[in-house]
């Protein structure tokens, strides 16, 4: 799925190639899955030792959560995978 990603109002809005909203996730806060000023979103492809080439469906979303000083990693359905950094 090709997507345009935009952090808006402490949420991440995922749209398709035409700009139609596919889904949104997040809320304001410090708990995992919430954001305090999400600054940027990137599509990343995880690599694991010994794995063959991954497909685009294996990509994850990395969200720079500026206000909480962390990066949160989500699958393409918006499910939280991991939180990197922050005050945990």
N, C-alpha and C positions, 0 to 999 in steps of 0.2 A: 504494500500500500504506500503510494507516494502521499506525503502529507505536508501541509504547512502548519507550523506550530507557533502559538503565540501565548506568552504568559500575560494574563489580564486579571486585575483585581484579585490577586492571591490565588488564582486558578490557572490551570493550563487548558487551553481550548485547542482541540485537534480538528483540523479541517482537511477535506480531500482536495484533489487537484482543482476542482471547480470552486472551492471556497465554501462548500457546504459543511456545516458543523457535523462531525462524526460523533464526538463525545467530549466531555469536559470532566476534570477531576481536580481535587484539592480544595482547600479553604484556608482562611487566615489562621495562623497559629504556629506553635513550635513542635507539636507532636509529629511523629513520622507520618508522611503523606500530606501534611499541611505546609503552607508557605508563609514567609514574611518577606514580601517583595521579591517574587521570582524574577530574575534578571534576564535569563536566557535559557533556551532549550536547544539541545543538539541530539541528533540521531546517531547512536553509537552501535558498533557491532562488537559484541564480546568475543574474545578468543580464549580458548582453553587448550592447554597443552594436550597434544594427541588427537584433537578434533580435526575432522576434515573441514573443508571450506563451508562456511555458514551461509544460509540463504538470507535474503532481505527480511523475511518474516522473523528471523532470529534477532533482529535489531532491538535495541532498547532506547528509551528516552532518558537523557541526562538533563536534569533541571538544576540550574544554578540558583539556589535559594539564598540570595544575598543577605537578607535580614537575619537569617539563622546561621550564616557563615558555613554553609554546607552544600553538597551536591547530592541530590536524591536521584536514584535510578529506578525507572518504572518499565514494565513491559509495554507492548503496544496497545494493551487494553486498559492501561492506567493502574495496574496492580503494582504496589511497591515491592521492589526487589531488595534495595539496600540504601543506607544513608551513610555518606562519607563526610567526615568532619563534624563540625558543630560542637555544641557544649555537652554532648551526651556523656 
